[in-house]
Amino acid sequence: MIQLTDATVLVNNEVVGIMPNTLVYTEGLGEQTIRAVSIGEGKTEQVFARDLETAISMVKFEVPTTPENIALARQWKGNENQNVVQIAGRTAEGELTRTFSGAALVGDYEVQIGTETSIELEFKGSVSI
């Protein structure tokens, strides 16, 4: 097996240069629970439930602190939940692609000023496809 170590990130169809080793995402499939219920005679059955409130995807990465990236983050924040974030990566063994539509830049991102600084951006949106 070859580990995926490099991926392209696009926000609204534009490639975004990200800091290495900062890309993280969740599929948005939500949390699930299994409970046991008594059916008598010392026996139980499982009851499965999916928590639809948690069916939200997340994609997070860091970008270098530059005037251009600060302006982009501000624009994405203003787009509310109308952003589309895409991830594409490939190894000799296969490829990974994920699309996060209806993505909103949540939280009030922090802008660090200095050498080797970055801005952490976290989007949340629809279940990834």
MOCORQUI-V57460 format. One record per helix or strand of 3 or more residues. SS is the DSSP state (alpha for helix, beta for strand). FROM is the first residue (numbers start at 1). TO is the last residue. If there is no record, write none. Layout:
BEGIN
{{SS;FROM;TO} {SS;FROM;TO}}
END
This chain:
BEGIN
{{beta;7;11} {beta;14;16} {beta;24;26} {beta;31;40} {beta;43;51} {alpha;52;54} {beta;57;64} {alpha;67;78} {beta;83;91} {beta;94;105} {beta;118;125}}
END
